[in-house]
Amino acid sequence: MAQPSFSPVPLAGEVRPVMTTGTPEIGRPKKPGMGRSAVRAEGTGYGTPAPGEGYALTIAERECEKLTFEHPHDRDDVTVGVGIVAAKRASLLGRGPTLGDVRVALDYFGLRNESPVPRARTEAFLGLSHGYAAQRRFSDAVPGDVLITGENGPASAH
């Protein structure tokens, strides 16, 4: 609370002038890891970041639980593959993943067409749940423009 101007103030209680100091980073070279490039890196293996991409895997798990597989142990690999493709689609559209993205991924591979899902449909997914490099190659192999338009992919060839 401010003190009235007619009240005596002891010397220790007076407000002292403040001296501002410069920012310590001025004149110091920028740290290499702190700078960002104006151009986003593109190419194989870089991906397209989006908010909450991990949620695509959660939605993919729920949707793949509804499917019946000829070989039940293929479910994990298919779930990872569908989640990756759904996350890619969401990131290309500049938003987080939705149920629609997962359904587009399922339809792209024709996984909702037959029950049980035959081994011929799941061969492309084999080993995806065990290796990051395989996941990156799998994601890069799916053309982004086809995901955005929602056209059927390699499944229509079977």
N, C-alpha and C positions, 0 to 999 in steps of 0.2 A: 504494500500500500504506500502510496506517495506521501511524503511528509510535507506539511504546510510550509510555505516560504518564510513565515515569520518565526518559525521554530529554529533554535540554534542547532547546527549540525557539527559534530566533532570532526576533526581532520580525517580520522580513519573512516568515517562514514561518507565522505564526499565521493562522488562518482568520478573516476579517473578517465582520461581520454584513452581511446582504444587505438592501437596501431594495427592496421590490417597487414597480413602477410600474403605473399604471392602463392599461387598454387605450386606445389612441389614438382609437378610434371613439366612445367614450362622450361624449355631449354634442354630437357632430357630426351634422348631418343626414345621413340615409342617401342614398346616391347613387341617382338615379332608375333607372338600369339594373340595379341590384343587387336591387331589390325584386321579389317575385313576387306575382301576384294569387292569391287563394284560389280564384278561379273561373277555370276554363280557358276561353279564348275559343272560341266555336263559331260556325259559320256557313259560308257559301260561301267556299272558298279557304283555310281554316285547316288542314284536314287533321286526321289523327289520328296522332301520332307513335308509333313502335314501334322497338324495338331492331333494328338491322341490316336496315332496309328495302331497302337497296341489293342485298342478296343475292337479293331477289325477281327483280331484273333478270337476274342470273346464271342462276337456275333457268329463267326464261322464255326466255332465249337457247337454253339446252340443249333445252327442249321444242319451241320453234318451229323449231329445226333439223330436227326429225323430220317437220315438216309440209311438204307440197308446195303451192305457191301458183299460182293461175292467172296472176298477175302477180308474178314473183319479187321485184320491187323493193318490194312491200308488206310483206315480212318485217320490216324494221326498225321500221316504224310499229306493226305488230301486236305485236312483241316488247315495245316500250315500253308499249303499252296493257295488255297482259297483265301485265307486271311491276307497273304502277301499281295495277291492280285487285287483284292478289295481295297487294301490300303493304298496301293498304287493308283487305283481309279480315284479314290477320294483326294489324294494329294494332287492329281492332275486337275481336279476341279477346284482345288484351293480350299478344302474344308476337311473336317474330320470324317471318319467312316460311318456309314449308316447301314441299315439292313438292306437297302436297295443295292448298295455296292457289293455286298456279299452275294445277293441273288444274281446280279449281273455276272459275277465271277463264276458262280455255279452254272449258269446258263452258257457262259462262254465255253466251258469244258463239257457241257452236255450232261452234267451229273444228276440233274433232276428229271431226265427223260426216261430212264429205265430203273426198275427196281427188281432185283438187286443190281447195284452198279457193277458192271462187268470189269474184269481185270484189264481189258483193252483200254478202258477209260482212265484207269488209275496208274498205268505204267509211267506216264510223264511225271507223276508225283513221287515215285519211289525214291526214298532216301532224303527227302526234303527236311524231315524233322531232325535230321542228324548233322546237317552241315550248313553253315552260313554261306559259304561260297556257292553251294548248289542252289540255295535260296536266291542269291543275287542273280545267278545265271537264269534261273527260272523266271524271275520278275522281269529281267531285261528282255527275255524272249517273247513276252506278251506285248504286242504293239499298243501304245497308249491311245491312238486315235480310234481303234476298234473298241476299246473299253468305254470311251466317252460316248460313242454312238450306240453302244449296246448291242452290236451285231454279234452273231454266233461265231465262234472261232473254230479251232481244229476239230471240235466235236461233230460239226456238220459233215465232215469228210468221212466219218465212220458209218 
